[in-house]
Amino acid sequence: MRKHETRTCPYCDLVFTYHAELIDHVVNDHPDHAAVVAGLEVHELPHD
């Protein structure tokens, strides 16, 4: 079984399982930094 990697928000202490969640968080909760993640593409599928 593959171990899940986590992603930590660079602007606060929140931790996310998926890259898409981190991008959504930055866009919605740190709008001053939304341009930083606006061009990122997500290349992962959710692991159920």
Z-matrix of the N, CA and C atoms (Angstrom, degrees):
N
C 1 1.452
C 2 1.526 1 108.92
N 3 1.296 2 116.14 1 139.72
C 4 1.456 3 122.01 2 -177.91
C 5 1.522 4 110.57 3 -84.07
N 6 1.305 5 116.43 4 133.43
C 7 1.464 6 121.68 5 178.08
C 8 1.531 7 108.88 6 -76.37
N 9 1.336 8 116.45 7 133.77
C 10 1.466 9 120.81 8 179.41
C 11 1.526 10 109.93 9 -75.17
N 12 1.305 11 115.12 10 133.14
C 13 1.447 12 120.74 11 174.09
C 14 1.514 13 108.29 12 -89.74
N 15 1.315 14 116.55 13 151.00
C 16 1.461 15 120.04 14 178.14
C 17 1.518 16 109.29 15 -112.99
N 18 1.306 17 114.09 16 157.88
C 19 1.461 18 120.73 17 178.78
C 20 1.524 19 107.24 18 -125.42
N 21 1.312 20 116.91 19 128.33
C 22 1.455 21 122.20 20 -179.23
C 23 1.518 22 109.47 21 -101.65
N 24 1.315 23 115.61 22 136.72
C 25 1.457 24 120.28 23 177.61
C 26 1.527 25 108.97 24 -65.16
N 27 1.340 26 117.30 25 131.57
C 28 1.465 27 119.37 26 179.35
C 29 1.529 28 113.28 27 -74.60
N 30 1.336 29 117.15 28 -7.09
C 31 1.463 30 121.00 29 -176.50
C 32 1.524 31 113.43 30 -109.95
N 33 1.334 32 117.65 31 -8.52
C 34 1.463 33 122.29 32 176.91
C 35 1.528 34 108.42 33 -156.85
N 36 1.297 35 118.28 34 -170.59
C 37 1.470 36 121.34 35 -174.71
C 38 1.529 37 114.55 36 -97.96
N 39 1.327 38 118.34 37 9.21
C 40 1.463 39 119.89 38 -179.48
C 41 1.519 40 111.51 39 -71.89
N 42 1.334 41 115.41 40 145.87
C 43 1.461 42 122.38 41 -178.81
C 44 1.527 43 108.80 42 -121.41
N 45 1.333 44 116.76 43 138.84
C 46 1.454 45 122.21 44 -176.63
C 47 1.523 46 110.82 45 -126.90
N 48 1.326 47 115.54 46 152.01
C 49 1.454 48 121.58 47 178.01
C 50 1.524 49 110.82 48 -82.30
N 51 1.322 50 116.85 49 -38.32
C 52 1.462 51 121.41 50 -174.93
C 53 1.528 52 111.56 51 -114.12
N 54 1.319 53 115.30 52 145.46
C 55 1.458 54 121.96 53 178.82
C 56 1.525 55 110.52 54 -61.03
N 57 1.328 56 117.46 55 -39.34
C 58 1.467 57 121.57 56 179.83
C 59 1.524 58 111.14 57 -61.04
N 60 1.324 59 117.14 58 -36.56
C 61 1.469 60 121.11 59 177.64
C 62 1.527 61 110.51 60 -64.70
N 63 1.314 62 116.12 61 -41.27
C 64 1.460 63 120.50 62 178.88
C 65 1.526 64 110.52 63 -63.65
N 66 1.316 65 117.22 64 -44.78
C 67 1.466 66 120.90 65 178.79
C 68 1.522 67 110.31 66 -60.53
N 69 1.320 68 117.25 67 -46.85
C 70 1.464 69 121.77 68 178.84
C 71 1.526 70 110.79 69 -59.70
N 72 1.310 71 116.89 70 -42.49
C 73 1.463 72 121.33 71 179.09
C 74 1.526 73 110.93 72 -61.66
N 75 1.323 74 117.48 73 -47.25
C 76 1.463 75 120.42 74 -178.56
C 77 1.527 76 110.36 75 -62.67
N 78 1.316 77 116.99 76 -44.50
C 79 1.467 78 120.85 77 -179.40
C 80 1.530 79 111.12 78 -61.43
N 81 1.331 80 117.01 79 -42.48
C 82 1.464 81 120.41 80 -175.18
C 83 1.526 82 114.82 81 -87.75
N 84 1.322 83 117.68 82 -35.22
C 85 1.461 84 120.08 83 -174.14
C 86 1.523 85 114.03 84 -102.98
N 87 1.311 86 116.88 85 -15.35
C 88 1.470 87 121.94 86 177.75
C 89 1.531 88 108.66 87 -132.80
N 90 1.327 89 117.96 88 62.02
C 91 1.468 90 120.87 89 -172.98
C 92 1.526 91 114.28 90 -59.27
N 93 1.326 92 117.96 91 -23.01
C 94 1.464 93 119.55 92 177.69
C 95 1.527 94 111.72 93 -66.99
N 96 1.340 95 116.80 94 -18.90
C 97 1.461 96 121.91 95 -178.51
C 98 1.530 97 112.43 96 -110.88
N 99 1.315 98 117.51 97 9.26
C 100 1.469 99 121.68 98 -176.50
C 101 1.529 100 112.07 99 -59.63
N 102 1.305 101 118.06 100 -33.12
C 103 1.465 102 120.90 101 -179.32
C 104 1.529 103 111.67 102 -64.61
N 105 1.317 104 117.36 103 -26.36
C 106 1.463 105 121.56 104 -179.95
C 107 1.528 106 110.98 105 -64.95
N 108 1.325 107 117.46 106 -36.97
C 109 1.465 108 121.19 107 -176.84
C 110 1.524 109 113.06 108 -103.20
N 111 1.319 110 118.21 109 -3.45
C 112 1.468 111 122.02 110 -174.79
C 113 1.526 112 112.52 111 -59.38
N 114 1.311 113 118.55 112 -35.95
C 115 1.459 114 120.88 113 -176.20
C 116 1.517 115 114.95 114 -94.80
N 117 1.331 116 117.72 115 2.60
C 118 1.457 117 120.16 116 -178.61
C 119 1.523 118 111.22 117 -76.16
N 120 1.330 119 115.45 118 139.43
C 121 1.455 120 121.04 119 176.01
C 122 1.517 121 108.98 120 -102.86
N 123 1.313 122 116.59 121 140.47
C 124 1.450 123 121.42 122 179.33
C 125 1.514 124 108.00 123 -94.82
N 126 1.335 125 116.63 124 123.75
C 127 1.459 126 122.67 125 -178.15
C 128 1.528 127 110.57 126 -118.66
N 129 1.312 128 115.89 127 46.61
C 130 1.451 129 119.65 128 179.80
C 131 1.516 130 109.87 129 -143.39
N 132 1.295 131 116.87 130 152.24
C 133 1.440 132 122.66 131 175.85
C 134 1.527 133 108.33 132 -109.96
N 135 1.323 134 117.27 133 144.84
C 136 1.470 135 119.36 134 177.24
C 137 1.523 136 111.05 135 -58.40
N 138 1.305 137 116.66 136 142.85
C 139 1.445 138 122.78 137 177.17
C 140 1.516 139 108.73 138 -101.79
N 141 1.304 140 116.91 139 111.42
C 142 1.477 141 120.14 140 -178.84
C 143 1.495 142 110.62 141 -92.85
